[in-house]
């Protein structure tokens, strides 16, 4: 029986250890992909070393005390050290010096990261339950769920919330920052190579907190400029006599425009801006890849797909043919 318990304890410990190992961890803060994340990583390493030395020293002294001063029959009371000035000064100064060694580079890094970078792309990030809105105020672009950014150029984020406290974090590119209603917090990110970098909200914000993901897409500067130009244009109107045109009529009849903006069509402010939905790789807080099958799953029952979200379909569930027509229309929003 005792052997089985030991085996179970060992197995549980082994599985716990293996759970921390990942061959492909896209949200690994210890694999920086930009100068901001690398600066944070350079701070983590020395602090971790200091913490490791302190841990080994403290645990070693605990074991020494347990073994050397363990209770024995007729053993005398250990010599008391209360009032030993040298020892008391020593164990007061040692932690102070250790904290000072950690505090100096930490404070320097915090102040350095708080400086607004030059030539930055300015983006206002608004947290909603449960998706991110991105407003490129200087460029006249509004999008959702995906942060587009040029490679080799910093992006200055001004973070605010429309409802509750969120926290914004894309580990390969930078640290996390709280997103608080009524307060503007700032941070900046920068990517060194083109690619997709994943993150998510890290402050519990409701039923679908785990489904509130974030995604940054770093692009070559020319590609970013082309993306901006495309986003500033109005979405093309669907061709006459097509299923997409019928979907556009349904979009208006079902009241979709009351929540969603489509430039030149509607000015809804509750849900994500859909003007260029078809150019995004994901939707619904970046939990779904943007394809017709996932759009169908979403439009069939948004609450089942993502509990707690604020999307309500007026008049009840959509018929299958209505969903098909709406998808045809959404596919034209480029």
C-alpha positions in Angstrom: 0.0 0.0 0.0 2.8 2.4 1.0 4.6 1.5 -2.2 1.6 2.3 -4.3 1.3 5.7 -2.7 4.9 6.4 -3.4 4.5 5.4 -7.0 1.4 7.6 -7.3 3.2 10.5 -5.8 6.2 10.0 -8.1 4.0 9.7 -11.2 2.0 12.9 -10.2 5.3 14.8 -9.7 6.6 13.5 -13.0 3.5 14.6 -14.9 3.6 18.0 -13.3 7.2 18.4 -14.3 6.5 17.3 -17.9 3.5 19.7 -18.1 6.0 22.6 -17.9 7.9 21.3 -20.9 6.7 22.3 -24.4 8.4 21.8 -27.7 6.3 24.6 -29.3 5.0 27.2 -26.9 3.9 30.3 -28.9 3.3 32.3 -25.8 6.7 31.7 -24.3 8.0 34.9 -22.7 11.5 33.3 -22.4 11.8 33.3 -26.2 11.8 37.0 -27.0 11.2 38.1 -30.6 11.7 41.8 -30.3 13.9 44.4 -28.5 11.3 45.1 -25.8 10.8 41.5 -24.9 14.6 40.9 -25.0 15.2 43.8 -22.6 12.7 42.2 -20.2 14.4 38.8 -20.7 17.8 40.3 -19.9 16.3 41.5 -16.6 14.8 38.1 -15.8 18.0 36.2 -16.1 20.1 37.9 -13.4 17.1 38.2 -11.0 16.4 34.5 -11.4 20.1 33.7 -10.6 20.0 35.8 -7.5 16.7 34.2 -6.4 18.2 30.8 -7.1 21.2 31.4 -5.0 19.0 32.7 -2.1 16.8 29.7 -2.4 19.6 27.2 -2.2 21.2 29.1 0.7 18.0 29.3 2.7 17.0 25.7 2.0 20.5 24.5 2.9 20.4 26.4 6.2 17.0 24.9 6.9 18.2 21.4 6.3 21.4 22.0 8.4 19.2 23.2 11.3 16.8 20.3 11.0 19.7 17.7 11.0 22.1 19.4 13.5 19.6 20.5 16.0 17.0 17.7 15.8 15.6 16.5 19.1 17.7 13.7 20.8 17.2 12.0 24.1 18.7 14.1 26.9 20.1 16.6 24.4 20.9 20.0 25.8 19.0 23.1 24.6 20.8 24.6 21.6 22.8 27.8 22.3 20.6 30.9 21.9 21.8 33.7 19.6 19.3 36.4 20.7 21.3 39.6 21.3 24.2 38.6 19.0 24.8 42.0 17.4 27.0 40.7 14.6 24.5 38.1 13.5 21.6 40.5 13.7 23.4 43.2 11.7 24.5 40.5 9.2 21.1 39.1 8.5 19.6 42.6 8.2 22.2 43.9 5.8 22.4 40.7 3.6 18.7 40.9 2.5 19.0 44.7 2.0 22.0 44.3 -0.3 20.3 41.5 -2.2 17.2 43.6 -2.7 19.3 46.5 -3.8 21.1 44.4 -6.3 17.8 43.3 -7.8 16.1 46.8 -7.5 18.7 48.8 -9.4 18.5 47.0 -12.8 14.7 46.5 -12.3 14.0 50.2 -11.7 16.3 51.1 -14.6 14.5 48.8 -16.9 11.0 50.1 -15.8 12.0 53.7 -16.5 13.6 52.7 -19.8 10.5 50.9 -21.0 8.2 53.8 -19.9 9.9 56.1 -22.4 7.8 56.7 -25.6 9.8 55.5 -28.6 10.6 57.7 -31.5 8.8 57.2 -34.9 6.2 54.9 -33.3 2.9 53.8 -34.8 0.3 55.0 -32.3 -2.5 52.6 -31.6 -5.4 52.9 -29.1 -6.3 49.5 -27.8 -9.8 49.2 -26.2 -10.7 46.0 -24.2 -14.2 44.7 -24.6 -15.8 41.5 -23.2 -14.3 39.5 -25.0 -12.3 41.0 -27.8 -9.8 43.8 -28.6 -10.5 46.9 -30.7 -7.5 48.7 -32.4 -7.8 52.3 -33.4 -4.9 53.7 -35.5 -5.9 57.3 -34.8 -3.1 58.9 -36.9 -3.8 56.6 -39.8 -7.6 56.6 -39.8 -7.9 52.8 -39.4 -10.2 50.9 -37.0 -10.0 47.1 -36.8 -10.5 44.3 -34.3 -8.8 41.2 -32.8 -5.5 41.5 -34.7 -2.8 44.1 -34.2 -1.0 44.8 -37.4 2.5 46.3 -37.1 5.5 47.1 -39.3 8.7 45.1 -38.7 11.5 47.2 -37.1 9.3 50.0 -36.0 7.9 50.4 -32.5 4.2 50.4 -31.8 3.0 52.7 -29.0 -0.2 51.3 -27.4 -2.6 53.4 -25.4 -4.8 50.9 -23.4 -8.3 51.5 -22.1 -11.3 49.4 -21.3 -14.9 49.7 -22.3 -16.2 47.6 -19.4 -14.1 45.7 -16.8 -10.4 45.3 -16.1 -8.5 43.4 -18.7 -4.7 42.8 -19.2 -2.9 42.9 -22.5 0.0 40.6 -23.1 1.8 39.3 -26.2 4.7 37.4 -24.5 7.2 37.2 -27.5 7.0 41.0 -28.0 6.7 42.5 -24.5 5.4 42.5 -21.0 1.8 42.7 -19.8 -0.1 45.8 -18.9 -3.5 46.2 -17.2 -6.3 47.7 -19.2 -8.5 49.7 -16.8 -11.8 51.5 -17.5 -11.4 55.3 -17.4 -7.6 55.1 -17.3 -5.0 55.2 -20.1 -2.1 52.9 -19.6 0.7 52.8 -22.2 3.2 50.2 -23.4 5.2 49.6 -26.6 6.0 46.6 -28.7 8.4 45.9 -31.6 8.9 42.9 -33.8 12.2 42.0 -35.5 10.9 39.6 -38.1 7.6 39.2 -40.0 5.2 36.7 -38.4 2.3 36.0 -36.1 2.7 36.5 -32.4 0.0 35.2 -30.0 -1.1 36.5 -26.6 -4.3 37.0 -24.6 -6.0 38.8 -21.8 -4.4 37.8 -18.5 -6.9 39.4 -16.1 -10.0 37.5 -15.3 -12.8 39.5 -17.0 -15.8 37.2 -17.2 -17.2 33.9 -18.6 -15.1 33.9 -21.8 -11.9 35.3 -20.3 -10.0 32.3 -21.6 -11.4 33.0 -25.0 -10.2 36.6 -25.1 -7.0 36.1 -27.1 -4.7 38.6 -28.8 -2.8 38.3 -32.0 -0.1 40.6 -33.5 0.9 40.3 -37.1 4.2 41.8 -38.0 4.6 42.8 -41.6 7.3 44.2 -43.9 6.9 48.1 -43.9 5.7 48.1 -47.6 3.1 45.4 -46.8 2.0 47.4 -43.7 1.6 50.5 -45.8 -0.5 48.5 -48.3 -2.6 47.1 -45.5 -3.3 50.6 -44.2 -4.3 51.8 -47.6 -6.7 48.9 -48.0 -8.2 49.5 -44.6 -8.9 53.1 -45.2 -11.0 52.3 -48.3 -14.7 51.5 -48.0 -15.7 47.9 -48.4 -16.9 47.1 -52.0 -20.7 46.8 -52.5 -21.8 43.3 -53.4 -22.6 42.7 -57.0 -26.3 42.9 -58.0 -28.3 39.7 -58.2 -25.8 37.7 -56.1 -26.2 35.8 -52.9 -23.9 38.4 -51.3 -26.4 41.1 -52.2 -29.1 39.1 -50.5 -26.8 38.8 -47.5 -26.3 42.5 -47.4 -30.1 43.0 -47.3 -30.3 40.5 -44.4 -27.5 42.3 -42.6 -29.7 45.4 -42.6 -33.0 43.6 -41.9 -31.7 41.6 -39.0 -30.3 44.7 -37.3 -26.7 43.7 -37.5 -25.7 47.3 -38.3 -27.1 48.3 -34.9 -24.0 46.8 -33.3 -21.4 46.6 -36.1 -19.9 49.2 -38.3 -19.5 48.6 -42.0 -18.1 51.8 -43.5 -20.8 53.4 -45.7 -23.4 51.0 -44.5 -23.8 51.2 -40.7 -22.3 52.8 -37.7 -22.8 50.3 -34.8 -20.5 50.8 -31.8 -21.1 47.6 -29.7 -19.4 44.9 -31.6 -16.3 44.8 -33.8 -15.9 46.9 -36.9 -16.7 44.6 -39.8 -15.7 46.8 -42.7 -12.7 44.7 -43.7 -13.6 41.4 -41.8 -12.5 39.2 -44.8 -8.9 40.5 -44.6 -8.5 39.2 -41.0 -7.2 35.8 -40.2 -9.3 35.3 -37.1 -12.5 36.6 -35.5 -14.5 36.3 -32.2 -11.5 37.4 -30.0 -9.1 35.5 -32.3 -10.4 32.1 -31.1 -11.7 31.1 -34.6 -9.8 31.0 -37.9 -11.6 33.2 -40.4 -13.3 30.7 -42.8 -16.8 29.9 -43.9 -17.2 26.9 -41.7 -16.3 28.8 -38.5 -18.5 31.7 -39.5 -21.3 29.3 -39.9 -20.7 27.8 -36.4 -20.6 31.3 -35.0 -23.8 32.6 -36.7 -25.7 29.4 -35.8 -25.3 30.0 -32.1 -22.8 32.6 -30.8 -23.4 31.8 -27.2 -22.6 28.2 -27.6 -19.4 29.1 -29.5 -18.3 31.7 -27.0 -20.2 31.8 -23.7 -21.0 35.3 -22.3 -20.3 37.3 -25.4 -22.7 40.2 -26.2 -23.8 39.1 -29.6 -27.6 38.7 -29.8 -29.4 37.9 -33.0 -32.7 39.9 -33.1 -35.6 37.7 -33.9 -34.0 34.5 -32.8 -31.7 31.9 -34.5 -31.0 32.3 -38.2 -32.2 29.8 -40.8 -29.4 27.8 -42.6 -30.0 29.7 -45.9 -29.9 33.0 -44.1 -26.5 32.1 -42.6 -25.3 31.1 -46.1 -26.3 34.5 -47.5 -24.8 36.4 -44.6 -21.5 34.5 -45.0 -21.5 35.3 -48.8 -21.8 39.0 -47.8 -19.2 38.9 -45.1 -16.7 37.3 -47.6 -17.0 40.5 -49.7 -15.9 42.8 -46.9 -12.3 43.2 -48.0 
